[in-house]
Amino acid sequence: MAERKGYVATSKFLIASPTKVRPVARVINQKSCSEAMAILENMPQKGAQLIQATLKSAVANALYGNKKLDEDMLYVKEIRIDEGPRLKRVWFRARGRADQLLRRMCHITVIVDEKAGE
């Protein structure tokens, strides 16, 4: 029998470097949703706000999809930060030269699931 994946929410094409968002994601992985929300609210990083919005969406998907679920029983099963496309911009430098500025994007996927019966 295949294992149930959980309730998923995805945010795509967010202008934030995946390498800066991943450390924030590691902090909340495998934590309860209420604890993860409290942690993200108190983090100063931009990635924390982006992950928080995606986590709220995943929790709403779980609660709307199954009326019997309790919000206190949900936990962050998996969080994935994937690299998106890059915006290439020209960065003008001294002496008529130019460099290439890469604006990196990321895709955030949050999977929440119900804790096993205790």
VMD Tcl script that builds the backbone (N, CA, C; Angstrom):
set m [mol new atoms 354]
animate dup $m
set s [atomselect $m all]
$s set {name element resname resid chain x y z} {
  {N N MET 1 A 0.839 -1.185 0.000}
  {CA C MET 1 A 0.000 0.000 0.000}
  {C C MET 1 A 0.883 1.248 0.000}
  {N N ALA 2 A 0.585 2.180 -0.856}
  {CA C ALA 2 A 1.396 3.385 -0.986}
  {C C ALA 2 A 1.146 4.323 0.196}
  {N N GLU 3 A 2.211 4.975 0.631}
  {CA C GLU 3 A 2.096 5.915 1.743}
  {C C GLU 3 A 1.466 7.211 1.254}
  {N N ARG 4 A 0.583 7.778 2.083}
  {CA C ARG 4 A -0.065 9.033 1.716}
  {C C ARG 4 A 0.962 10.160 1.779}
  {N N LYS 5 A 0.928 11.017 0.793}
  {CA C LYS 5 A 1.941 12.065 0.680}
  {C C LYS 5 A 1.716 13.198 1.670}
  {N N GLY 6 A 0.478 13.551 1.947}
  {CA C GLY 6 A 0.185 14.669 2.836}
  {C C GLY 6 A -0.502 15.776 2.059}
  {N N TYR 7 A -0.602 16.925 2.669}
  {CA C TYR 7 A -1.246 18.084 2.052}
  {C C TYR 7 A -0.164 19.058 1.613}
  {N N VAL 8 A -0.222 19.454 0.345}
  {CA C VAL 8 A 0.880 20.181 -0.291}
  {C C VAL 8 A 0.471 21.608 -0.627}
  {N N ALA 9 A 1.422 22.523 -0.484}
  {CA C ALA 9 A 1.271 23.894 -0.988}
  {C C ALA 9 A 2.599 24.285 -1.630}
  {N N THR 10 A 2.526 24.970 -2.757}
  {CA C THR 10 A 3.717 25.362 -3.500}
  {C C THR 10 A 3.658 26.839 -3.851}
  {N N SER 11 A 4.771 27.522 -3.648}
  {CA C SER 11 A 4.928 28.904 -4.109}
  {C C SER 11 A 6.063 28.905 -5.117}
  {N N LYS 12 A 5.806 29.462 -6.282}
  {CA C LYS 12 A 6.811 29.425 -7.346}
  {C C LYS 12 A 7.260 30.822 -7.749}
  {N N PHE 13 A 8.431 30.867 -8.312}
  {CA C PHE 13 A 9.025 32.082 -8.887}
  {C C PHE 13 A 9.149 33.206 -7.857}
  {N N LEU 14 A 9.620 32.865 -6.649}
  {CA C LEU 14 A 9.859 33.860 -5.609}
  {C C LEU 14 A 11.275 34.388 -5.760}
  {N N ILE 15 A 11.409 35.700 -5.751}
  {CA C ILE 15 A 12.734 36.279 -5.953}
  {C C ILE 15 A 13.484 36.266 -4.625}
  {N N ALA 16 A 14.173 35.170 -4.406}
  {CA C ALA 16 A 15.041 34.969 -3.242}
  {C C ALA 16 A 15.984 33.831 -3.598}
  {N N SER 17 A 17.206 33.946 -3.188}
  {CA C SER 17 A 18.188 32.917 -3.509}
  {C C SER 17 A 17.890 31.643 -2.718}
  {N N PRO 18 A 17.872 30.497 -3.379}
  {CA C PRO 18 A 17.601 29.248 -2.663}
  {C C PRO 18 A 18.618 28.955 -1.560}
  {N N THR 19 A 19.868 29.373 -1.763}
  {CA C THR 19 A 20.887 29.116 -0.750}
  {C C THR 19 A 20.645 29.934 0.521}
  {N N LYS 20 A 19.931 31.052 0.415}
  {CA C LYS 20 A 19.600 31.852 1.596}
  {C C LYS 20 A 18.322 31.376 2.270}
  {N N VAL 21 A 17.443 30.725 1.515}
  {CA C VAL 21 A 16.161 30.271 2.071}
  {C C VAL 21 A 16.303 28.894 2.726}
  {N N ARG 22 A 17.187 28.060 2.229}
  {CA C ARG 22 A 17.315 26.687 2.736}
  {C C ARG 22 A 17.663 26.592 4.225}
  {N N PRO 23 A 18.571 27.424 4.777}
  {CA C PRO 23 A 18.831 27.335 6.226}
  {C C PRO 23 A 17.593 27.627 7.073}
  {N N VAL 24 A 16.743 28.512 6.617}
  {CA C VAL 24 A 15.497 28.816 7.329}
  {C C VAL 24 A 14.587 27.600 7.289}
  {N N ALA 25 A 14.544 26.919 6.155}
  {CA C ALA 25 A 13.684 25.747 6.004}
  {C C ALA 25 A 14.149 24.602 6.901}
  {N N ARG 26 A 15.458 24.464 7.072}
  {CA C ARG 26 A 15.977 23.376 7.908}
  {C C ARG 26 A 15.554 23.527 9.362}
  {N N VAL 27 A 15.348 24.757 9.809}
  {CA C VAL 27 A 14.975 25.004 11.202}
  {C C VAL 27 A 13.585 24.447 11.511}
  {N N ILE 28 A 12.642 24.551 10.565}
  {CA C ILE 28 A 11.262 24.159 10.859}
  {C C ILE 28 A 10.900 22.765 10.367}
  {N N ASN 29 A 11.802 22.077 9.693}
  {CA C ASN 29 A 11.485 20.749 9.169}
  {C C ASN 29 A 11.186 19.779 10.311}
  {N N GLN 30 A 10.113 18.978 10.166}
  {CA C GLN 30 A 9.670 17.968 11.133}
  {C C GLN 30 A 9.144 18.557 12.442}
  {N N LYS 31 A 8.807 19.849 12.470}
  {CA C LYS 31 A 8.222 20.461 13.665}
  {C C LYS 31 A 6.713 20.562 13.486}
  {N N SER 32 A 5.996 20.735 14.592}
  {CA C SER 32 A 4.552 20.921 14.496}
  {C C SER 32 A 4.280 22.266 13.819}
  {N N CYS 33 A 3.128 22.382 13.187}
  {CA C CYS 33 A 2.834 23.585 12.408}
  {C C CYS 33 A 2.746 24.828 13.286}
  {N N SER 34 A 2.165 24.700 14.466}
  {CA C SER 34 A 2.052 25.863 15.353}
  {C C SER 34 A 3.432 26.319 15.827}
  {N N GLU 35 A 4.309 25.372 16.130}
  {CA C GLU 35 A 5.667 25.719 16.542}
  {C C GLU 35 A 6.447 26.330 15.381}
  {N N ALA 36 A 6.268 25.788 14.186}
  {CA C ALA 36 A 6.959 26.317 13.004}
  {C C ALA 36 A 6.514 27.748 12.701}
  {N N MET 37 A 5.208 28.010 12.842}
  {CA C MET 37 A 4.709 29.376 12.602}
  {C C MET 37 A 5.300 30.355 13.604}
  {N N ALA 38 A 5.388 29.943 14.866}
  {CA C ALA 38 A 5.964 30.815 15.896}
  {C C ALA 38 A 7.430 31.102 15.620}
  {N N ILE 39 A 8.163 30.092 15.167}
  {CA C ILE 39 A 9.577 30.286 14.843}
  {C C ILE 39 A 9.731 31.246 13.668}
  {N N LEU 40 A 8.933 31.041 12.616}
  {CA C LEU 40 A 9.054 31.878 11.416}
  {C C LEU 40 A 8.668 33.327 11.684}
  {N N GLU 41 A 7.707 33.558 12.570}
  {CA C GLU 41 A 7.304 34.939 12.884}
  {C C GLU 41 A 8.425 35.729 13.531}
  {N N ASN 42 A 9.327 35.032 14.237}
  {CA C ASN 42 A 10.392 35.715 14.966}
  {C C ASN 42 A 11.737 35.706 14.245}
  {N N MET 43 A 11.776 35.207 13.026}
  {CA C MET 43 A 13.025 35.207 12.262}
  {C C MET 43 A 13.084 36.456 11.378}
  {N N PRO 44 A 14.243 37.114 11.298}
  {CA C PRO 44 A 14.337 38.352 10.525}
  {C C PRO 44 A 14.546 38.153 9.022}
  {N N GLN 45 A 14.848 36.927 8.571}
  {CA C GLN 45 A 15.176 36.699 7.171}
  {C C GLN 45 A 13.949 36.863 6.269}
  {N N LYS 46 A 14.199 37.273 5.031}
  {CA C LYS 46 A 13.138 37.394 4.034}
  {C C LYS 46 A 12.529 36.023 3.733}
  {N N GLY 47 A 13.372 35.003 3.700}
  {CA C GLY 47 A 12.905 33.654 3.417}
  {C C GLY 47 A 11.889 33.152 4.431}
  {N N ALA 48 A 11.973 33.639 5.663}
  {CA C ALA 48 A 11.024 33.219 6.700}
  {C C ALA 48 A 9.605 33.665 6.349}
  {N N GLN 49 A 9.470 34.867 5.808}
  {CA C GLN 49 A 8.144 35.372 5.408}
  {C C GLN 49 A 7.600 34.564 4.231}
  {N N LEU 50 A 8.469 34.217 3.291}
  {CA C LEU 50 A 8.034 33.447 2.130}
  {C C LEU 50 A 7.591 32.037 2.535}
  {N N ILE 51 A 8.355 31.408 3.412}
  {CA C ILE 51 A 8.010 30.071 3.879}
  {C C ILE 51 A 6.742 30.112 4.719}
  {N N GLN 52 A 6.586 31.151 5.516}
  {CA C GLN 52 A 5.400 31.270 6.375}
  {C C GLN 52 A 4.121 31.341 5.541}
  {N N ALA 53 A 4.152 32.085 4.461}
  {CA C ALA 53 A 2.976 32.198 3.595}
  {C C ALA 53 A 2.637 30.845 2.964}
  {N N THR 54 A 3.657 30.108 2.553}
  {CA C THR 54 A 3.436 28.795 1.951}
  {C C THR 54 A 2.935 27.799 2.991}
  {N N LEU 55 A 3.466 27.884 4.217}
  {CA C LEU 55 A 3.024 26.995 5.292}
  {C C LEU 55 A 1.566 27.249 5.657}
  {N N LYS 56 A 1.175 28.524 5.709}
  {CA C LYS 56 A -0.228 28.857 5.979}
  {C C LYS 56 A -1.147 28.254 4.923}
  {N N SER 57 A -0.718 28.300 3.682}
  {CA C SER 57 A -1.505 27.739 2.590}
  {C C SER 57 A -1.622 26.223 2.725}
  {N N ALA 58 A -0.534 25.553 3.091}
  {CA C ALA 58 A -0.561 24.099 3.252}
  {C C ALA 58 A -1.484 23.690 4.400}
  {N N VAL 59 A -1.461 24.439 5.501}
  {CA C VAL 59 A -2.337 24.147 6.638}
  {C C VAL 59 A -3.797 24.361 6.239}
  {N N ALA 60 A -4.055 25.430 5.493}
  {CA C ALA 60 A -5.425 25.681 5.030}
  {C C ALA 60 A -5.889 24.567 4.094}
  {N N ASN 61 A -5.011 24.078 3.233}
  {CA C ASN 61 A -5.359 22.958 2.348}
  {C C ASN 61 A -5.717 21.716 3.161}
  {N N ALA 62 A -4.966 21.471 4.226}
  {CA C ALA 62 A -5.219 20.290 5.056}
  {C C ALA 62 A -6.550 20.408 5.792}
  {N N LEU 63 A -6.822 21.579 6.336}
  {CA C LEU 63 A -8.050 21.753 7.108}
  {C C LEU 63 A -9.281 21.783 6.209}
  {N N TYR 64 A -9.146 22.326 5.018}
  {CA C TYR 64 A -10.280 22.390 4.107}
  {C C TYR 64 A -10.535 21.030 3.458}
  {N N GLY 65 A -9.473 20.293 3.192}
  {CA C GLY 65 A -9.604 19.012 2.516}
  {C C GLY 65 A -10.242 17.936 3.367}
  {N N ASN 66 A -10.043 18.000 4.665}
  {CA C ASN 66 A -10.579 16.967 5.544}
  {C C ASN 66 A -11.085 17.655 6.808}
  {N N LYS 67 A -12.363 17.683 7.008}
  {CA C LYS 67 A -12.963 18.424 8.119}
  {C C LYS 67 A -12.620 17.819 9.482}
  {N N LYS 68 A -12.168 16.565 9.526}
  {CA C LYS 68 A -11.896 15.903 10.797}
  {C C LYS 68 A -10.520 16.233 11.365}
  {N N LEU 69 A -9.660 16.879 10.584}
  {CA C LEU 69 A -8.307 17.175 11.055}
  {C C LEU 69 A -8.315 18.308 12.071}
  {N N ASP 70 A -7.415 18.215 13.028}
  {CA C ASP 70 A -7.222 19.259 14.019}
  {C C ASP 70 A -5.907 19.964 13.703}
  {N N GLU 71 A -5.881 21.272 13.797}
  {CA C GLU 71 A -4.688 22.042 13.444}
  {C C GLU 71 A -3.507 21.695 14.356}
  {N N ASP 72 A -3.793 21.314 15.603}
  {CA C ASP 72 A -2.714 20.965 16.532}
  {C C ASP 72 A -2.059 19.631 16.185}
  {N N MET 73 A -2.712 18.808 15.392}
  {CA C MET 73 A -2.172 17.499 15.029}
  {C C MET 73 A -1.313 17.537 13.763}
  {N N LEU 74 A -1.212 18.697 13.107}
  {CA C LEU 74 A -0.440 18.806 11.866}
  {C C LEU 74 A 1.022 19.111 12.156}
  {N N TYR 75 A 1.912 18.557 11.321}
  {CA C TYR 75 A 3.329 18.860 11.423}
  {C C TYR 75 A 3.909 19.003 10.016}
  {N N VAL 76 A 5.065 19.643 9.926}
  {CA C VAL 76 A 5.736 19.848 8.643}
  {C C VAL 76 A 6.451 18.545 8.301}
  {N N LYS 77 A 5.884 17.796 7.358}
  {CA C LYS 77 A 6.451 16.506 6.976}
  {C C LYS 77 A 7.700 16.697 6.118}
  {N N GLU 78 A 7.607 17.626 5.172}
  {CA C GLU 78 A 8.738 17.868 4.271}
  {C C GLU 78 A 8.662 19.297 3.781}
  {N N ILE 79 A 9.818 19.919 3.633}
  {CA C ILE 79 A 9.883 21.252 3.031}
  {C C ILE 79 A 11.033 21.226 2.030}
  {N N ARG 80 A 10.733 21.682 0.815}
  {CA C ARG 80 A 11.703 21.612 -0.272}
  {C C ARG 80 A 11.885 23.002 -0.872}
  {N N ILE 81 A 13.127 23.409 -1.034}
  {CA C ILE 81 A 13.456 24.684 -1.676}
  {C C ILE 81 A 14.202 24.349 -2.958}
  {N N ASP 82 A 13.533 24.521 -4.094}
  {CA C ASP 82 A 14.136 24.219 -5.390}
  {C C ASP 82 A 14.547 25.507 -6.084}
  {N N GLU 83 A 15.511 25.383 -6.958}
  {CA C GLU 83 A 15.992 26.545 -7.704}
  {C C GLU 83 A 15.085 26.815 -8.894}
  {N N GLY 84 A 14.749 28.080 -9.089}
  {CA C GLY 84 A 13.936 28.485 -10.226}
  {C C GLY 84 A 14.811 29.111 -11.302}
  {N N PRO 85 A 14.190 29.746 -12.269}
  {CA C PRO 85 A 14.980 30.407 -13.309}
  {C C PRO 85 A 15.691 31.643 -12.754}
  {N N ARG 86 A 16.624 32.135 -13.505}
  {CA C ARG 86 A 17.373 33.319 -13.087}
  {C C ARG 86 A 17.068 34.475 -14.021}
  {N N LEU 87 A 16.859 35.632 -13.447}
  {CA C LEU 87 A 16.714 36.848 -14.244}
  {C C LEU 87 A 18.110 37.403 -14.486}
  {N N LYS 88 A 18.440 37.643 -15.731}
  {CA C LYS 88 A 19.770 38.153 -16.057}
  {C C LYS 88 A 19.670 39.649 -16.321}
  {N N ARG 89 A 20.421 40.417 -15.560}
  {CA C ARG 89 A 20.418 41.867 -15.668}
  {C C ARG 89 A 21.832 42.365 -15.934}
  {N N VAL 90 A 21.940 43.548 -16.517}
  {CA C VAL 90 A 23.239 44.155 -16.781}
  {C C VAL 90 A 23.586 45.070 -15.616}
  {N N TRP 91 A 24.798 44.914 -15.120}
  {CA C TRP 91 A 25.291 45.722 -14.009}
  {C C TRP 91 A 26.438 46.570 -14.548}
  {N N PHE 92 A 26.198 47.853 -14.729}
  {CA C PHE 92 A 27.184 48.750 -15.327}
  {C C PHE 92 A 28.287 49.053 -14.332}
  {N N ARG 93 A 29.533 48.979 -14.832}
  {CA C ARG 93 A 30.691 49.166 -13.976}
  {C C ARG 93 A 31.536 50.318 -14.507}
  {N N ALA 94 A 32.676 50.557 -13.882}
  {CA C ALA 94 A 33.563 51.648 -14.250}
  {C C ALA 94 A 34.211 51.397 -15.611}
  {N N ARG 95 A 34.632 52.452 -16.257}
  {CA C ARG 95 A 35.364 52.429 -17.520}
  {C C ARG 95 A 34.568 51.798 -18.651}
  {N N GLY 96 A 33.264 51.942 -18.637}
  {CA C GLY 96 A 32.438 51.457 -19.726}
  {C C GLY 96 A 32.252 49.953 -19.771}
  {N N ARG 97 A 32.594 49.281 -18.692}
  {CA C ARG 97 A 32.433 47.831 -18.654}
  {C C ARG 97 A 31.065 47.471 -18.088}
  {N N ALA 98 A 30.735 46.185 -18.201}
  {CA C ALA 98 A 29.471 45.702 -17.653}
  {C C ALA 98 A 29.666 44.293 -17.118}
  {N N ASP 99 A 28.958 43.991 -16.041}
  {CA C ASP 99 A 28.919 42.643 -15.493}
  {C C ASP 99 A 27.494 42.128 -15.604}
  {N N GLN 100 A 27.352 40.838 -15.380}
  {CA C GLN 100 A 26.020 40.253 -15.420}
  {C C GLN 100 A 25.548 40.027 -13.986}
  {N N LEU 101 A 24.359 40.534 -13.676}
  {CA C LEU 101 A 23.762 40.363 -12.368}
  {C C LEU 101 A 22.669 39.312 -12.486}
  {N N LEU 102 A 22.761 38.257 -11.679}
  {CA C LEU 102 A 21.773 37.182 -11.712}
  {C C LEU 102 A 20.822 37.336 -10.533}
  {N N ARG 103 A 19.552 37.549 -10.827}
  {CA C ARG 103 A 18.529 37.591 -9.773}
  {C C ARG 103 A 17.977 36.173 -9.662}
  {N N ARG 104 A 18.314 35.497 -8.604}
  {CA C ARG 104 A 17.917 34.106 -8.450}
  {C C ARG 104 A 16.491 33.985 -7.923}
  {N N MET 105 A 15.803 32.917 -8.359}
  {CA C MET 105 A 14.447 32.638 -7.909}
  {C C MET 105 A 14.409 31.257 -7.266}
  {N N CYS 106 A 13.390 31.042 -6.444}
  {CA C CYS 106 A 13.238 29.729 -5.840}
  {C C CYS 106 A 11.772 29.310 -5.846}
  {N N HIS 107 A 11.564 28.011 -5.759}
  {CA C HIS 107 A 10.241 27.422 -5.614}
  {C C HIS 107 A 10.208 26.765 -4.232}
  {N N ILE 108 A 9.174 27.075 -3.440}
  {CA C ILE 108 A 9.044 26.511 -2.099}
  {C C ILE 108 A 7.875 25.532 -2.098}
  {N N THR 109 A 8.122 24.304 -1.646}
  {CA C THR 109 A 7.086 23.292 -1.516}
  {C C THR 109 A 7.045 22.836 -0.068}
  {N N VAL 110 A 5.859 22.944 0.562}
  {CA C VAL 110 A 5.679 22.534 1.944}
  {C C VAL 110 A 4.643 21.414 1.962}
  {N N ILE 111 A 4.982 20.317 2.629}
  {CA C ILE 111 A 4.058 19.197 2.791}
  {C C ILE 111 A 3.778 19.028 4.284}
  {N N VAL 112 A 2.502 19.139 4.664}
  {CA C VAL 112 A 2.110 18.915 6.044}
  {C C VAL 112 A 1.283 17.647 6.111}
  {N N ASP 113 A 1.355 16.981 7.253}
  {CA C ASP 113 A 0.597 15.754 7.439}
  {C C ASP 113 A 0.185 15.665 8.900}
  {N N GLU 114 A -0.691 14.724 9.167}
  {CA C GLU 114 A -1.200 14.519 10.523}
  {C C GLU 114 A -0.228 13.625 11.282}
  {N N LYS 115 A -0.012 13.944 12.552}
  {CA C LYS 115 A 0.845 13.107 13.395}
  {C C LYS 115 A 0.193 11.762 13.598}
  {N N ALA 116 A 1.026 10.752 13.772}
  {CA C ALA 116 A 0.503 9.410 14.033}
  {C C ALA 116 A -0.210 9.401 15.385}
  {N N GLY 117 A -1.229 8.566 15.518}
  {CA C GLY 117 A -2.012 8.517 16.742}
  {C C GLY 117 A -1.156 8.209 17.965}
  {N N GLU 118 A -1.317 9.034 18.991}
  {CA C GLU 118 A -0.506 8.870 20.218}
  {C C GLU 118 A -1.396 8.438 21.356}
}
mol reanalyze $m
mol bondsrecalc $m
mol representation Tube
mol addrep $m
